[in-house]
Amino acid sequence: MLELIKKHNIALQLLMLIVTLSSISVYNLFSQRDLLLHQMHLDSEALLKSVTASITRFQVIQTTMSLQKLVNDVSLELEIFEFRYTDKDGTVINSMFSEEIGSKFTRKSFLAALSDPAQRDKFYFEERDFVPVMAITHPVVVDGETIGIIDLSVDVTEYAFIKDQQPSFAVARRQVDIRNLLTAIAGSIRNSVAIYKTIEINQFLSALVDTTNNIRKISIIDQRGKVVMSSDNGTIGTTLRLPSDTASGELITVDNELLYRLVTPSNMILSSGGTLMLAIDATPYSSNERLLVITAAGTSALTIFMALLIAYSIYRVNLEQAKKENRRLEQMVKERTEEIEKLSNTDGLTGLWNRRHLEEMLKQEFQRASRHGHSLTVMLLDLDHFKHVNDTYGHLGGDEVLREAATRVRSALRHTDFVARYGGEEIVVILIDTPLSCATVVGEKLREAIANNPVNYEGKDILVTTSIGISAIHADDTCPQNILERADIGLYRSKEGGRNRVTVVEYEASA
């Protein structure tokens, strides 16, 4: 044996070296393969966080619009008692009372309107929680189809109404304000529906996959394993068997393509709980593994370096993609926020600025004019015999008259002038850097623009005139309300003097 060993010592040493190097190479191969799998898992977790952030940002956009904030902003000083928005089957989507959301609204009067469309969009009086209210069930319609229903009630205790009695003039005025509010709310809902239709969650997931290099599929799975949302529409509705250990990923082969699947619990979209699944292309890692088999003896360190470099490159590419997507979504949030802010400052019927924004602008211009000694004139217009227009042509006819009057007033003024609906059929104009003498000429121009051309409604010409009161800032004015009060006095005198006229009230006349 010893002779045999001595005779073949070099061969044995070479064999031992080969075995040792082979063992080291095999060990290195499995170690590097495990390292690659671990790195792939880390990269996948990084991608998963990026996808989760993108979906979360998408959810932020879809929940940006608050109907309750809109109701508060454009409430027209109504004593709103209850407000809720339901789907067409009566399930509450948005409400003043958060505990109602997700449940069926079962008030008898609402269910009657829900079952009989003829009873919708009509005012009715009833008691809710021992409080007399005036309520309305208003459908929100898109392309001829009802997509939801607004239930709105206003406290009318102060009007002491009697059941089955015709509403008083004050209540009728409130009804006009309520319809204006409903128009604004319904318009906001329709705008949101239009936006959501263009940015649907499955399309969003598909776009997210298309903008990445190695994500093959993103799916949302419910607790029963059913795919409810996915970047691949063909898999929606199918049932998957998910691994019991969600802390680690797994390699799977789909259509001869090696993928790395990673799942994590998520309730971002499904409130009842679900799973977010990410399928990532594992081909680069598979190629690296084959390369390790070929070069395991001499290039293990290089392979690890290259794998880490590739992993870092993939991470950087996807990180940049995630940043780009976040910037895009943030821009959408900004645009939507600006749209909602503009809507909250705009009168839904006439397109003019609303009373809340008027008060802000009047205060701002009053302070500027007082500080710099500039001219500032306020004009208050009121359409004559507007109740007669409503009684004769209905509220729709009255709305058309208001819209046309607002258009004519706005068209006859400068871009720097401010026009707002003060309430009902009253319009306020703020003429910046305009003395009282020039404002009188402008007032006559507005009066003629309204009076000289009748408003056409359903083939009928409606003759409309306006009474106008004008006043300008004075050095002794302490607040912008002083100017508005004098303009109101001028409006009252125009009405008393026979209407369809302009009356200027200076500071001495109102003192």
C-alpha positions in Angstrom: 0.0 0.0 0.0 2.8 2.3 1.0 4.6 1.5 -2.2 1.5 2.2 -4.2 1.1 5.5 -2.4 4.7 6.5 -3.1 4.4 5.4 -6.7 1.3 7.4 -7.3 1.9 10.3 -4.8 1.8 13.0 -7.4 -1.4 11.6 -9.0 -2.9 11.3 -5.6 -2.0 14.8 -4.7 -3.4 16.0 -7.9 -6.5 14.0 -7.3 -6.8 15.5 -3.8 -6.2 18.9 -5.2 -8.9 18.3 -7.8 -11.3 16.9 -5.2 -10.5 19.8 -2.9 -10.9 22.4 -5.6 -14.0 20.6 -6.9 -15.4 20.5 -3.4 -14.6 24.2 -2.9 -16.2 25.0 -6.3 -19.3 22.9 -5.5 -19.5 24.6 -2.1 -18.9 28.0 -3.7 -21.5 27.2 -6.4 -24.2 26.4 -3.8 -23.2 29.3 -1.6 -23.2 31.7 -4.5 -26.5 30.3 -5.7 -28.0 30.8 -2.3 -26.6 34.3 -2.3 -28.1 35.0 -5.6 -31.5 33.8 -4.4 -31.2 35.8 -1.3 -30.2 38.9 -3.3 -33.2 38.2 -5.7 -35.4 38.1 -2.6 -34.0 41.4 -1.4 -34.5 43.0 -4.8 -38.0 41.6 -5.0 -38.8 43.1 -1.6 -37.5 46.5 -2.8 -39.7 46.2 -5.9 -42.6 45.1 -3.7 -42.2 48.3 -1.6 -42.1 50.4 -4.7 -45.3 48.8 -6.0 -46.9 49.2 -2.7 -46.0 52.9 -2.6 -47.4 53.4 -6.1 -50.7 51.7 -5.3 -50.9 53.7 -2.1 -50.4 56.9 -4.0 -53.1 55.7 -6.5 -55.5 55.2 -3.6 -54.7 58.7 -2.3 -55.8 60.1 -5.6 -59.0 58.2 -5.6 -59.8 59.4 -2.1 -58.7 63.0 -2.5 -62.2 64.4 -3.2 -64.3 64.8 0.0 -67.9 65.3 -0.7 -68.4 66.4 2.9 -65.8 69.2 2.5 -67.6 70.2 -0.8 -70.9 70.4 1.1 -69.4 72.6 3.8 -67.7 74.9 1.3 -70.7 75.5 -1.0 -73.5 75.1 1.6 -74.9 78.6 0.8 -75.4 79.0 4.6 -78.1 76.3 4.6 -78.8 74.6 7.9 -77.9 71.1 6.5 -79.4 68.5 8.8 -78.4 65.3 7.0 -76.3 64.5 3.9 -75.4 61.2 2.4 -74.5 59.8 -1.1 -75.5 56.2 -1.9 -75.1 54.0 -4.9 -78.1 53.3 -7.1 -79.2 50.4 -4.8 -79.1 52.5 -1.6 -75.7 51.5 -0.1 -74.1 54.5 1.6 -70.9 55.6 -0.1 -70.4 59.0 1.7 -72.2 60.5 4.7 -72.0 63.0 7.4 -72.2 60.0 9.7 -69.2 57.8 9.2 -70.9 54.8 10.8 -73.4 54.7 7.9 -70.8 54.2 5.2 -71.1 50.7 3.7 -74.6 50.0 5.0 -78.0 50.3 3.4 -80.0 53.5 4.0 -83.5 52.3 4.9 -85.5 55.5 5.7 -89.0 55.0 4.4 -89.2 58.1 2.3 -85.8 57.3 0.7 -86.8 53.7 -0.1 -90.0 55.1 -1.7 -88.0 57.3 -4.0 -85.5 54.5 -4.6 -88.3 52.2 -5.9 -90.3 54.9 -7.8 -88.2 57.3 -9.9 -91.2 59.6 -10.2 -90.8 60.5 -6.6 -87.1 61.6 -6.9 -85.9 65.2 -7.2 -89.0 66.5 -5.4 -89.0 68.4 -2.1 -90.9 66.9 0.8 -91.3 67.7 4.5 -91.0 65.3 7.3 -89.6 64.9 10.8 -86.1 63.3 11.4 -85.1 62.8 15.0 -88.0 65.0 16.0 -86.7 67.9 13.9 -88.8 69.2 11.0 -86.8 69.1 7.8 -87.2 69.8 4.1 -85.6 66.9 2.2 -84.9 65.8 -1.4 -83.7 62.6 -3.0 -81.6 63.7 -6.0 -80.3 61.2 -8.6 -76.8 61.6 -10.1 -77.0 60.7 -13.8 -74.2 59.9 -16.2 -74.9 59.2 -19.9 -78.6 58.7 -19.1 -77.9 56.2 -16.3 -78.3 56.8 -12.6 -75.0 56.0 -10.9 -75.9 57.2 -7.4 -78.4 59.1 -5.2 -78.0 62.1 -3.0 -80.2 62.3 0.1 -80.1 65.9 1.5 -82.2 67.4 4.3 -82.3 71.0 5.7 -83.5 72.1 9.1 -86.6 74.2 8.5 -87.6 74.7 12.1 -87.3 78.5 11.8 -90.0 78.6 9.1 -92.6 76.7 11.2 -94.0 74.9 8.2 -97.2 73.1 8.3 -97.6 69.7 6.7 -99.3 69.7 3.2 -99.1 73.5 3.1 -97.4 75.3 0.2 -93.9 76.4 1.2 -93.3 80.0 2.0 -91.3 82.4 -0.1 -88.3 81.9 2.2 -88.5 78.2 1.9 -88.8 78.5 -1.8 -85.6 80.5 -1.8 -84.0 77.8 0.2 -85.1 75.3 -2.3 -83.3 77.2 -5.1 -80.1 77.2 -2.9 -80.5 73.5 -2.3 -80.8 72.8 -6.0 -77.7 74.9 -6.6 -75.9 72.9 -4.0 -77.1 69.6 -5.5 -75.9 70.7 -8.9 -72.4 71.4 -7.5 -72.3 68.0 -5.7 -73.6 66.0 -8.6 -71.1 67.8 -11.0 -68.2 66.9 -8.7 -69.3 63.3 -8.5 -69.6 63.1 -12.3 -66.1 64.6 -12.7 -64.7 62.1 -10.2 -66.4 59.2 -12.0 -64.9 60.4 -15.3 -61.4 60.5 -13.8 -61.8 57.1 -12.1 -63.0 55.6 -15.4 -59.8 56.8 -17.1 -57.6 55.5 -14.3 -59.0 52.1 -13.4 -57.0 50.0 -11.0 -56.4 47.1 -13.4 -55.2 49.5 -16.1 -53.0 51.2 -13.5 -51.4 47.8 -12.5 -50.9 47.0 -16.2 -49.2 50.4 -16.9 -47.0 49.8 -13.8 -45.8 46.5 -15.3 -45.2 48.0 -18.7 -43.0 50.7 -17.3 -40.7 48.3 -15.5 -38.1 45.9 -16.9 -38.5 42.8 -14.9 -42.0 42.8 -13.2 -44.2 40.3 -15.1 -47.4 40.5 -13.1 -49.0 42.3 -10.2 -52.2 40.7 -8.6 -54.5 41.4 -5.7 -55.9 38.2 -4.2 -58.8 37.9 -1.7 -58.8 35.7 1.4 -60.2 32.7 -0.6 -57.3 32.8 -3.1 -59.3 34.4 -5.9 -57.6 37.0 -8.1 -59.8 40.1 -8.0 -57.5 42.6 -9.6 -54.5 42.1 -11.8 -52.2 43.6 -14.4 -53.2 40.5 -16.5 -57.0 40.7 -17.1 -56.9 37.0 -18.2 -56.2 35.9 -14.6 -59.0 37.9 -12.9 -61.5 35.5 -11.4 -59.0 32.5 -11.3 -58.0 30.9 -8.0 -54.4 30.5 -7.0 -52.7 28.3 -4.5 -50.4 30.5 -2.5 -47.4 29.4 -0.4 -48.1 29.0 3.3 -44.9 30.9 4.2 -45.4 34.4 2.9 -42.1 35.6 4.4 -40.0 34.1 1.6 -40.5 33.9 -2.1 -40.5 30.9 -4.5 -39.3 30.1 -8.0 -42.0 29.0 -10.3 -42.2 28.3 -14.1 -45.0 29.8 -16.1 -45.2 29.2 -19.9 -41.5 28.1 -19.8 -40.5 31.3 -18.1 -38.8 31.2 -14.8 -40.4 33.7 -12.3 -39.8 34.6 -8.7 -43.1 35.0 -6.9 -43.4 37.1 -3.7 -46.6 37.6 -1.8 -47.4 39.8 1.2 -50.6 40.4 3.2 -52.2 43.7 2.2 -55.5 45.6 2.9 -54.7 48.7 0.7 -57.5 47.9 -1.7 -59.5 45.1 -0.2 -60.8 46.3 3.2 -61.6 42.7 4.2 -57.9 41.8 3.8 -56.1 40.2 1.0 -52.7 39.5 -0.6 -50.5 41.4 -3.0 -48.6 39.1 -5.3 -45.6 40.1 -7.4 -44.1 37.9 -10.2 -40.6 39.0 -11.2 -38.6 37.8 -14.2 -35.9 35.4 -12.7 -34.1 34.7 -16.0 -31.1 36.9 -15.2 -30.6 35.0 -11.9 -31.0 31.7 -13.7 -28.4 32.7 -16.3 -26.0 33.7 -13.5 -26.6 30.3 -11.9 -25.6 28.5 -15.1 -22.6 30.8 -15.4 -21.6 29.8 -11.9 -21.7 26.1 -12.8 -19.2 26.8 -15.7 -16.9 29.1 -13.9 -17.4 28.0 -10.3 -13.7 27.0 -9.8 -12.1 30.3 -10.8 -14.7 33.0 -11.2 -16.9 32.7 -8.1 -15.8 36.1 -6.8 -16.4 37.7 -10.2 -19.8 36.1 -10.5 -20.8 37.5 -7.1 -19.6 40.9 -8.1 -21.5 40.8 -11.4 -24.6 39.6 -9.7 -24.5 42.4 -7.2 -23.8 44.9 -9.9 -26.8 43.6 -11.9 -28.9 43.6 -8.8 -27.9 47.1 -8.0 -28.6 48.2 -11.6 -32.1 46.6 -11.5 -32.7 48.3 -8.2 -31.6 51.7 -9.5 -33.7 51.4 -12.7 -36.8 50.4 -10.7 -36.2 53.0 -8.1 -36.0 55.6 -10.8 -39.2 54.3 -12.3 -40.9 54.4 -8.9 -39.8 58.0 -8.5 -41.1 58.9 -11.9 -44.4 57.3 -11.2 -44.6 59.0 -7.8 -44.0 62.4 -9.5 -46.7 61.7 -12.1 -49.2 60.7 -9.4 -48.3 63.7 -7.3 -48.9 66.0 -10.3 -52.3 64.3 -10.7 -53.1 64.9 -7.0 -52.0 68.6 -7.4 -54.3 69.0 -10.5 -57.2 67.3 -8.8 -56.7 69.5 -5.6 -56.7 72.7 -7.8 -59.8 71.5 -9.5 -61.6 70.9 -6.2 -60.4 74.2 -4.8 -61.7 76.0 -7.9 -65.0 74.1 -7.6 -65.4 75.1 -4.0 -65.0 78.8 -4.9 -67.3 78.7 -7.9 -71.1 79.0 -8.1 -72.3 75.8 -9.8 -75.3 77.4 -11.6 -73.8 80.6 -13.1 -70.1 79.7 -13.2 -69.4 83.0 -11.3 -67.4 83.1 -8.1 -69.4 82.2 -5.0 -70.2 84.3 -1.9 -67.4 82.8 0.2 -64.8 83.7 -2.4 -66.4 87.1 -2.9 -66.0 88.0 0.8 -62.3 87.0 0.7 -61.7 89.1 -2.5 -63.6 92.1 -1.2 -61.6 92.1 2.0 -58.3 91.7 0.1 -59.1 94.6 -2.3 -60.4 96.8 0.5 -57.2 96.4 2.4 -55.1 97.1 -0.8 -57.2 100.2 -1.8 -57.0 101.5 1.8 -53.3 101.0 2.0 -52.4 102.6 -1.3 -55.2 105.1 -1.7 -56.6 103.4 -4.8 -60.2 103.6 -6.1 -62.5 100.7 -5.3 -66.1 100.5 -6.4 -68.7 97.9 -5.6 -71.8 97.3 -7.7 -74.8 95.2 -6.5 -77.2 93.9 -9.2 -80.6 92.3 -8.6 -82.8 90.9 -11.4 -86.2 92.5 -11.3 -89.4 90.4 -10.7 -87.3 87.2 -10.7 -90.0 85.4 -8.6 -92.4 86.1 -11.5 -89.9 84.5 -13.9 -89.7 81.4 -11.7 -93.5 81.2 -11.3 -94.1 81.7 -15.0 -91.3 79.6 -16.6 -90.4 77.3 -13.8 -87.1 77.0 -11.9 -85.3 75.7 -15.0 -86.4 78.9 -16.9 -85.2 81.0 -13.9 -81.9 79.1 -13.9 -81.4 79.9 -17.6 -82.1 83.6 -17.0 -79.6 83.7 -14.2 -76.9 81.9 -16.3 -77.5 84.3 -19.3 -77.5 87.4 -17.0 -74.2 86.2 -15.5 -72.7 85.7 -18.9 -73.6 89.1 -20.1 -72.3 90.8 -17.0 -69.0 88.9 -17.2 -68.6 89.7 -20.9 -69.1 93.4 -20.4 -66.4 93.8 -17.8 -62.6 93.8 -17.8 -60.6 90.7 -16.9 -59.4 92.4 -13.8 -62.9 93.0 -12.5 -64.4 90.5 -10.1 -67.9 89.1 -10.5 -69.6 86.8 -8.0 -73.1 85.5 -7.3 -74.1 87.0 -4.0 -77.2 84.8 -3.5 -80.4 84.1 -5.3 -80.6 86.5 -8.2 -78.1 89.0 -6.8 -74.7 89.6 -8.4 -71.9 91.6 -7.0 -69.2 93.3 -9.2 -65.9 94.7 -7.7 -64.4 97.3 -10.0 -60.7 97.6 -9.1 -59.0 101.0 -9.5 -62.2 102.5 -10.9 -63.6 105.8 -9.6 -67.4 106.3 -9.0 -67.9 108.3 -12.1 -66.6 105.5 -14.4 -68.4 102.9 -12.4 -71.7 104.7 -13.2 -71.0 104.4 -16.9 -70.2 100.7 -16.4 -73.4 100.2 -14.5 -75.5 101.7 -17.3 -73.7 99.4 -19.7 -74.6 96.4 -17.7 -78.2 97.5 -17.2 -78.5 97.9 -21.0 -76.8 94.5 -21.7 -79.4 92.7 -19.7 -82.5 94.8 -20.5 -82.0 95.3 -24.3 -82.0 91.6 -25.3 -84.6 89.1 -24.0 -83.4 85.7 -22.8 -84.6 82.8 -25.1 -85.8 79.8 -23.2 -87.5 76.9 -25.1 -88.5 79.2 -27.9 -89.9 81.9 -25.7 -88.4 85.4 -25.1 -88.1 86.3 -21.4 -87.8 90.1 -20.9 -85.5 90.7 -17.9 -84.3 94.0 -16.3 -82.0 94.7 -13.4 -81.8 97.2 -10.7 -78.3 98.3 -9.7 -76.8 100.0 -6.6 -73.2 101.5 -6.7 -70.9 102.8 -4.0 -67.2 103.5 -3.7 -64.6 103.2 -0.9 -64.3 106.2 1.4 -61.5 107.2 3.7 -63.8 106.8 6.8 -64.8 103.2 5.8 -63.6 100.8 8.5 -64.5 97.5 6.7 -65.5 96.4 3.2 -69.1 95.8 4.5 -69.6 99.6 4.6 -69.3 99.8 0.8 -71.5 96.8 0.3 -74.2 98.3 2.6 -74.2 101.6 0.7 -74.5 99.7 -2.6 -77.4 97.7 -1.1 -79.1 101.1 -0.2 -78.6 102.1 -3.8 -80.2 98.9 -5.0 -83.2 99.4 -2.7 -83.6 103.0 -4.1 -83.5 101.7 -7.7 -86.2 99.2 -6.8 -88.3 101.9 -5.2 -87.7 104.3 -8.1 -89.3 101.9 -10.6 -86.6 99.3 -11.2 -84.3 99.0 -14.3 -82.1 101.8 -13.2 -78.8 102.6 -11.6 -78.5 104.5 -8.3 -75.2 105.7 -6.8 -74.9 106.2 -3.1 -71.9 108.2 -1.8 -70.6 108.1 1.7 -72.4 111.3 2.8 -75.8 109.9 1.6 -75.5 106.8 3.8 -74.1 108.6 6.9 
